[in-house]
Amino acid sequence: MKLPKRIILVRHGESKGNIDRSTFTTTPCHLVPLTEIGREQARIAGENIRKIIEETTTDSGKNWKVHFYVSPFVRRRQTLRELGKAFEKKRIIGVREECRIREQGWGNFRVEKEMKVIEETRLKFGRFFFRYPEGESVADVYDRVASFLESLWGDIHNNRLQQDESDEEINLVIVAHGSSTRVMLMKLFGWTVEQFEYLKKFENGEIRTMQLGSGGEYSLAVHHSDEELEKWGLSQEMISDQRWRLTANKGEWNKKCSLYRDGFFDHLQHSSDDNDNENDHGDGDGDSDDIINNRE
């Protein structure tokens, strides 16, 4: 089994719905197209992805390849077509449409005069658990994204992302939406609901790159600075965890992962137990089945 060297998340380029919210009152969400600015953002995203791959590929990985997963929504398919122009045919292993990474369901056609009240209610209730009338909550999105990641693990485990054994480096590029991309990060890194509430939505055409560290853990800190991570809503504790992953060895998750145990138990916050180590912070929610990082 060969793990992908990088997993790159991309939000679609600017759509007509981004510049005119009334679009959703007459056009089904899944059919809203990109603007010309959105197409250009997608092309730039493709060039940036290729640059990231080429600049950090080792000599032994020159035969790198890309595999794409894409949401079925029109604006995501259009984004994929534009960013895909940065890659020759020989570099693309394949593309798979994946319905489980679609946009959060906001109901069918939106009634514009009702949306302000709905959004105000959502902020009071909490972004993660609020369910849109006739639509979904982010918690619903989490459930289907978690299912997708299990399937992705199966593809990786069975080497379905490789054309042959000479593919030295595999890169996954996932073209999705604001909610599904943040939920994907949440699941992969074991972030809590409270931490999700502080995360900022990707800008149109923006990317997040996770790369394997030297010990076999994925980290955002390979390609993104602490300042970027903080701007995106990561706490200092979450940023420290990304730094830990740069050199962490697989299998150290429960023993040494720098995530959040003490935050769940008041009596541990000032503990001086001789067995404690300042770097020993187990995952507070017991979720040690990180889809890609910790499966053997």
RAKABEL-V297984 format. One record per helix or strand of 3 or more residues. SS is the DSSP state (A for helix, B for strand). FROM is the first residue (numbers start at 1). TO is the last residue. Records with the same first field share a line. If there is no record, write none. Layout:
SS=FROM-TO  FROM-TO
//
This chain:
B=6-11  65-70  92-97  170-176  207-212
A=16-19  21-25  29-31  36-56  59-61  74-86  89-91  99-101  112-125  138-157  178-189  193-197  220-222  226-231  236-245  253-256  262-264  266-268
//
